[in-house]
């Protein structure tokens, strides 16, 4: 039973950063379509957003692992 709770908590915790990555990717493609000359700034902000979302996902995974260990 505890494994099911851990899997559900992991899914809920990872869904947030996953949605952030999907939304940032979608919006960056839209922005590149509107203004291709700003590709450098868009790329840098996109990479920063991906790094923050991945860091949050890793922290969530570590917290859930330590709670249900």
Secondary structure, DSSP 8 states (H G I E B T S, - for coil): -HHHHHHHHHHHHHHHHHHHHHHHHHHHHHHHHH-GGGHHHHHHHHHHHHHHHHHHHHHHHHHHHHH--
